[in-house]
């Protein structure tokens, strides 16, 4: 699961959060280091990672790499809720590595409270900078990871100066209402019940303390280029417009504005050719390419 896909039931004991995933893909890329099998579809990636080593990296990711003049900033990939660095990035990671980026990812405890898990991500960023001797990094996150790459530069002292660009796919920037269920959860006093089983699940709901902290003042930090990539068919971030950062200097892209026929949903954004092109352009706007619209996974 990449994010709070739906709340399937509310009982006296609490809230059950289930995942819905799906989707086809596009052509299999080549990649420089075959550390694991490349996947073009989330369900296949999850199945592979479960049967192999869940801690493994996608091909071309977390390998020895020296940033080039063309791509001086290592790319740090941050997966979503209940995901891992393999099923989250088995498509995007190898694709960016093929373009010559130094690409890194981590597994973090994505069910922890955001205040705790964001520290894990910040520590990993520091490790990447130390290893590569890079002045800054680019951050790419999906779902909860999208929230994290917005949260870390703003909320953790000193991190904004270490970030060149932020690209957030389907981030709950202003929290998700989960089709109105977040208000119900708060109204009946189930916030602590949700948090006891999944701290991040509570933190990513509209109105949570973590969302309020991120939204208190500008999200975008000076000197960082921000891009959000959003689908109007996102079934987890509701309303989908809540993912956008409506601040000066931020680029908000709704996939269907550029690719009207693409039905891609929440999880599918990481396995769709159009959003991949958008990520590439956000990381290297001076060499922007035509967006390769596809038919992404519905879900």
Secondary structure, 3 states (H helix, E strand, C coil): CCCCCEEEEEECCEEEEECCCCCCCCCCCCCCCCCCCCCCCHHHHHHHHHHCCCCCCCCCECCCCCCCCCCCCEEEEECCCCCCCCCCCCCHHHHHHHCCCCEEECCCCCCCCHHHHHHHHHHHHHHHHHHHCCCCEEEEEECHHHHHHHHHHHHCCCCHHHEEEEEEECCCCCCECCCCHHHHHHHCCCHHHHHHHCHHHHHCECCCHHHHHHHCCCCCCCCCEEEEEECCCCCCCCCHHHHCCCCCCEEEEEHHHHCCCCCCCCHHHHHCHHHHHHHHHHHCHHHCCCCCCCCCCCC
